[in-house]
């Protein structure tokens, strides 16, 4: 508990009064000692005497010796040190000592109380600081745990989305392959149906007829020419490459057939787009 200002002033006044009483007692004792009555000085006795001529008392015999001088009385011994205090002074001194002891004890208790209050305040401050540090550490741990959980959730979401995307892509590719396979099967069935209907043979006959019309027979050509011609074309019938296989004609015949194929470009389109083929194998066998 903090000391009030009024208590401090009261303690100060009491201390000053106590010290004043002690100083006054010591001064009074010293003054009494210095002014105590001095012992009386020994008085010299006066003796009346008549001077006589020594010649009148001369004796034929020896003269009488003078009487012995009396020894001086000893002076009384002065008291050593200050005089003994009176009972009132002793009581005042004891009261002053008790008061001083009480003041000292009260001051010690006050200081002890102040020290206890300071220690309690410091302990409370240290406890509060420790609690604040613990709270900060718990907050950091909670934030770290929250971040870890959020990161795990984010990674799980990414993995889930990636898995979903992968599954969707796989399903799309599988559906695409199935669709392409169905389309391929349908086209193959359609082509087979078209070929079985004679449309392919009719288209090839049209191509062969156009090449034969574009052929310029060389002088060295003999009757019975029979050659296999490999023709590459692009959609629209434009010829991109010509190559002869087995052929019973000479070089001039072979060159004339290649030229005839290029002159026949573009080739007639098939009656059914499904019958279109980039690489054709044509049997060139002109009628003589």
Secondary structure, 3 states (H helix, E strand, C coil): CCCCHHHHHHHHHHHHHHHHHHHHHHHHHHHHHHCCCCCCCCCCCCCCCCCCCCCCCCCCCCCCCCCCCCCCCCCCCCCCCCCCCCHHHHHHHHHHHHHHHHHHHHHHHHHHHHHHHHHHHHHHHHHHHHHHHHHHHHHHHHHHHHHHHHHHHHHHHHHHHHHHHHHHHHHHHHHHHHHHHHHHHHHHHHHHHHHHCCHHHHHHHHHHHHHHHHCCCCCCCCCCCCEEEEEEECCCCCEEEEEEEEECCCHHHHHHHHHHHHHHCCCCCCCCHHHCCCEEEEEECCCC
